[in-house]
Amino acid sequence: MLPYWAIFILASLAAIGAKPLRQIRRDGTVPVRFTPSWLFVIFAITLFVGLRYQVGGDWYAYVRIFDQSQFLSPEEAISRGDAGYWALNYLVGQSGGSLVWVNLAAGLLFAVGTTIFCLSLPRPWLALAAAIPYVIVVVGMGYARQGVALGFVMTGLVALSRERFIRFLVWVAIGALFHKTAIVMIALGAASVNKNRFLWIPIIGLAGVGGYMVFLADYADQMIAGYIGADYTSSGALIRISMNMIPGFLFLIYRKRFVVSEAASKFWTVAALLSSALFVAIFAGVPSTALDRMALYLLPLQLFVFSHLPYVLGRTGRQQTSVTLGILAYYAIVLFVWLNFAAHSQWWIPYRIWPEIA
């Protein structure tokens, strides 16, 4: 468990010691600047995620994907579901590499997206610390395809907050190449349209329909049968959905205190309402696996809200520090509970590194 606690403690110390305020533009956005320390963060996350060995609940599923990809033609590789991930495996294998290089590439894409999103927030180090227990450790290390997709989605959300809708659509589409379910984020993006709504909403709607036809249409029946028809349940789904609902509830209460762009405010309002709807749906009998997969793409809501919360709740520096410490204590509890009591945490313990780069 020590490696997981080490990275969390380091990020927490950085969050406590960071300057109390990032520059916020008049439109509510924060400029994204890659300083040497944040380039090191990308490097560290890439290695931590990419060099893992037999870590994560889907480890052997990804081993099978890599092995199977080597018997495909290029055309067959890109015709598979999640074509981007299959193509990555195929190219690495054909170049003489192994699964470790696939994981490093996936880790880099995930790390860059996560870092860009954190840097777009007023307290990036606090956002990074909040990301470690679940976004990085569970998703980035356990669900490689969804992790890459989430990284691209987070990059798209930064573009969306700046009302750059075409860039948002492009980033989400790239993410969907690695896990097709990412395409659902286009629907949420439509809610943030401010200018030229009569032009943009049809464009985003057509993009959503096109994305469904390209990414999901051939797999819709399979997904419905797998997530709904089979009534699959996901262990711990209620806890994970609750973790999104809590910041969503806080945002809805204090929304007017968040200094964000109008587009971002609309998007996060819809995300907060959806997080509450997922919480209700799980008690209404909707299969938890389907809800859990959808909740993965709402994880940035936690980073967004808790990065702003010290300014929302604290008027003085001391009050803001107290809120920051409270958030870090909350995520320390999350990490402790997950490592010690989660049903599948044994797949993460101990953390192992590749015995050799091959």
Secondary structure, DSSP 8 states (H G I E B T S, - for coil): -HHHHHHHHHHHHHHHHS-S-----TTS-------HHHHHHHHHHHHHHHTBSS-STTHHHHHHHHHHHTTS-HHHHHHSSSHHHHHHHHHHHHTT--HHHHHHHHHHHHHHHHHHHHHTSSSHHHHHHHHIIIIIIIIIHH-HHHHHHHHHHHHHHHHHHTT-HHHHHHHHHHHHHH-GGGGGHHHHHHTT--TTHHHHHHHHHHHHHHHIIIIIGGGHHHHHIIIIIT----TTHHHHHHHHHHHHHHHHHHGGG----HHHHHHHHHHHHHHHHHHHHHHTT--HHHHHHHHHTTTHHHHHHHHHHHHHH-SSHHHHHHHHHHHHHHHHHHHHHHHHH-TTGGGTSS--B-SS--
